Amino acid sequence: MIRRLSLAALIAVPLIAVCAPLAAKDSLGVFGQWGAFHDADGPRCYAIAAGGRRGDFAPFASVGTWPGQEVRGQVHFRLSRRTARNTAIRLRVGSQEFPLTGGGGDAWARDGRMDAAIVAAMRSAGRMTISARSADGRNFSDSYSLEGAATAMDAASVGCTGRR
């Protein structure tokens, strides 16, 4: 009995640590591999998916909306690895490829037009992969299923409608 309680406690602590920051956010729904959230602190809304493989960081892909800054559909990727200086960061969505900008462990579209093109590609593809060279010189990639991405992006957009 004591062993079970200890194991349960060991499992509960990481779950509480992960879930506590999300508790401050309003869930707008989970759709396939993607979730949509509203954060009143911004206000901002976003669709987000966790990456599978962890390295230097816990990777994720997100598409955000900040009504107060008039930003809609901005893509952001937290990469699994710290990138090498001046490395090319490439995003492949279906058959389309996009050169991203960024550094450290983050990547973004180069401008609003590219954000829109990436979001449009995400709506019709099944998978996307980001590739770069890590700080230790090895190539790496982070992949995401796009199952539910379009619905999550729509939910995030609607979740921020009329908010400033």
N, C-alpha and C positions, 0 to 999 in steps of 0.2 A: 504494500500500500504506500509506504513512504517513497519507494522508488518511482511509482506512478506519479505522485504529486510533484516530485522533483523534476521529472521529465516534462510534465505539464507546465510547470513554472518556467522551465528553460525554453519551451516553445512559446509561451505567452509573452515573455519579455520582448523578443524581437518583433512580434506582431504588434504589440502596443507601440513600440518605437516607430514602426513604419506607418501605422494607422493614425497616430496622434496628429501629425501635420495635415493629413487629409480630412480629419474631423472638422477643421476650420473651414473647409471648402464645402459648397453645396453640390452634391452629385446631381447631374442632369441625366445620368443613365450610363449603362454599360452596353456596348453594342459590339458583339463579336470580340475582337482583340483590343478594342478601343473604348475608352471612357470619356465622358464629357463632364466638365466641372465649371462652376461659377465661383469666383473669389471676389467677395465684396470689397476687399481691401484696395483693389485697383480702380474701379471695378474692372475685372477681366474675366473672360471665359476662354476655355481651351479644350481641345480634343487631345488625348494623350495615349500613347501605347508604350509599355515597358519593353525594352530589348531583352533578349534571352541571355546573352553571354555577358558576364561582368569581367572587367579587367581592372583598370585604374579607377573607373567610375561605374555607377549603375546607369546604363544607357537608357535613353528614351527618345521618342519622336513626339513633337507636339505641333499643333496648329492653333495659334492664339488670336484673340480679338480683344482690343483695348478701346472701348468706345470713346473714352475721354481724350485719347490721343489720335482718334480717327484711324486706327490701325485695324485691319481685318484680314484674316487669312495669312498671318505671318508664321512661317515655318521655323522651327528650331530643333536641333538635334544635340543631345548630350551623347557624346561618343563613349565607347567602352574603354578607349585608350587615350592617353595624352598624345597629341600629334607632334611629329617632328617639325621644326621650324621650316617655313616656306613649302610645306608639303601640299600637293594637290589633293583636295577633298572632292570626291565624286559621288553623286547620287544617281542611282539607276532606279527608275520607276517604270515597271513594265519594260518596254523597249526604248524608252527615252532616257537620255543621260543629261545631268545638270552639273556644272562646276560650282561647288559651294565655296563660301568664304568662311573663315573662322580660324581658330587656333586653340591651343591648350587642349581642352576636351569638348569644345562646342563648335557647331557649324550652323550657318544660316544661308538663305538665298542671298544673292548679291543685291537684289533690289525688289521692289514691289511687283514688277512685271514677272520676275522669275518666281516669286512667291505664288502668284496667280497661276503660272504655268505648272508648277509643281502640284498645287492643290488640284488643278484640273486633271493632271495625269494620275494622281492618287485616286480620284473618283472612278477611274476606269481600269486600273491595274489590280492585280492580286497580291503583289509583293513589291517591296522596295529594299534596296541595299545601299549603304554608304560605305565607301572604301577610302582608305588613306594609309600613310606610312606612320607608324608609331614613333615616339621619341627614342625607343631603343632600336630603331632601324628596320623593324619587321612590318610587312604589310598586314593589314587587318581589315575586317569588314563587319558591319552590324546590319542584320536583316530584320525586317518587320513584315508581318502579315498585314494586309490592308483590309481584311475582313472586318466590316463594321466602321471603317474609317469615314466613309462619306456620311453615314448617319450620325456619327459622333461629331463631325465637323458641323453638320446642320444643326444639331442640338446645341452646340456651343454658340453658334451664331445667333440662333433664336433666343438662347438664354441671356444674351447681352442686348437684345433689341430694346431700345428705349431707355437704356441705362447710360449714365454719364458719370 
